[in-house]
Amino acid sequence: MIQINLANNSIVHSIQINQNTSLILYTSGVTSAVCEETIQKETLQSNLIICHGVGIEKNPYLSHSTSKSIDYFYPTDLFMHQDKSISNNSTESKTSVFLTLVIASVVIVLVATLYPFNFALPDSISKRELVNSFDNNSFFNDQVNNVLLFLPLGFGLTGWLQKRQVKLVWQVIAVILSSAALSSTVELLQILVPSRTPTPADIFNNSFGGFFGLICFYIWNSRSFKAILHRIETSRASNSISKITLFFTGYVILTFLITIPWQATTHLTGWNPSFPLIVGNERTANRGWEGYISQLNIANRAFSTNQVKQLFTQNNSFENLDDSALAVYEFQGKAPYEDKLGKQPDLLWNGDSAIQNQQGVFISPNNWLQTATPVTSLSESISRASEFTISTTLATTKTEQIGPARIISLSNDSFRRNFTLGQQGSDLVFRVRTPLTGANASDVKLDVPDVFNDIKPHQIVITYSKSSLTIYIDSISNIHTLNLLDLIPKEKRFFYYGLTFIPFGLCLALLTTLAKRKINFSRLLLPAGILLPSLILEGILVQESGKSISPKNLFLGILFTAGTMLILKARTGTASSEQ
């Protein structure tokens, strides 16, 4: 036990406890500003600052058995500060460790994304070819791996910046920008590596991986986060209801902003204009379908129920509906089959010409139809509108075809497409490319069972708008409505909600600390901060996309927000008890 009796007001006393540890003590009346000023002096570097008197926050960590005359303290950075020589050596050592981790992370990223480094300059490359080179898949496993790959970089860079005493807000900005810059550089370099495929979605996932590394650093180094929380709690803003309200308003605004990329996940803006229109196969000739097709019509607008009803009563005619029609093909006579509107290129045979009958032209894996050039204007028009209607009349000759066997496809190969209507077994399969479904449009399954359980002709009308896909089979009453946002696989939903709500948990931990002194206000702010992000996101998605209200989604958002905040607070609480 150390018994200390001080009589002089505002006098600083430095007491050496042992070779590496000292205490700085103040008598009564010393303000926090005096403490801070003293801490900054090079001659007073110690591991614990103790103040006796008013104006300093009560010490929740100091044992009462130490001294009855010491009631208050003001902590230095990290709450532990050794003598100058020891402190400098320790800081330099830790800084070098984090810097080494950053360098090692960059090297690992470059090797993992560019190996075997077989760079080759193309003979010539146009702007369109450059854009098309980024048109690649980002499968779910790739997305997870991209986040984990950049996590060590964010962790190490945050540690290095923290040792350099960079403010938290600048740490966040630096980590995100550095991760995005490295990722963008890698994606551009992958254009020159034949064995690699650049993907724009990777830049976002890599950037979040760096940010997630920052969060992991503060979960691991809880003392650093505790120091930040203390600065926030003792800041001037913490005594101002208006400033706390302003920060909370920013938190709510951020919630509304996050709904924008969520809504964009179902837009068609990523459609590639360089794909041809194909009937009965892929360009790679490995997804053949066998059956008859007599009509194919495409429009850049989702038809209303009444307009679809007209299609069933007027022999599937698009020509007299409105000016949204983009392509009208009728398969009668010999090829080439012209677009009756004159907007799209002709459909030509791949393989031998096929027989025709009253059901239409015969398609098989040995002969299918394809436009000689891309249907660029069609893809661009639908991409701008983010909606479409496709109407066709067809009949399968086999009730069990797999692949899925491609009936109508706007695609480049087996792994990249804008949309595909296919047959898998006896089920109708539809794939539409959005940021949510991926470049192969297969990440969300859109199937209608037992459509092809007979070989009779079926008139099929498909409309898409705001994540809602509606498929009519033979009549207006036989309707199937599928919503992309309702059909996200569980593991992918968990991943996306983590990307969305983990940052909210970090923000809420800081916000509740800021409002800690205003007890009544803090009690209201905490549940509001946990509930509002999830409620706002779900409400806007229901209103804008027509999806169903999902209690599971609401719970998942609340779980990530509250869970992240509680983990951070628990870690700082553990650090406190250890002292």
Salt bridges, closest charged atoms under 4 A:
GLU42 OE1 - LYS84 NZ 3.07
GLU57 OE1 - HIS230 ND1 3.39
ASP71 OD2 - HIS52 ND1 3.61
ASP77 OD1 - ARG231 NH2 2.61
ASP135 OD2 - ARG416 NH1 4.00
ASP135 OD1 - ARG433 NH2 1.94
GLU233 OE2 - LYS516 NZ 3.83
GLU282 OE2 - ARG406 NE 2.75
GLU282 OE2 - ARG417 NH1 2.70
GLU290 OE1 - LYS398 NZ 3.80
GLU319 OE2 - LYS340 NZ 3.38
ASP322 OD2 - ARG301 NH2 2.15
GLU330 OE2 - LYS340 NZ 3.46
ASP413 OD2 - ARG416 NE 3.55
ASP443 OD2 - LYS492 NZ 2.70
ASP454 OD1 - HIS458 NE2 2.83
ASP474 OD2 - HIS458 ND1 2.74
ASP486 OD1 - LYS547 NZ 3.86
GLU538 OE2 - LYS547 NZ 2.72
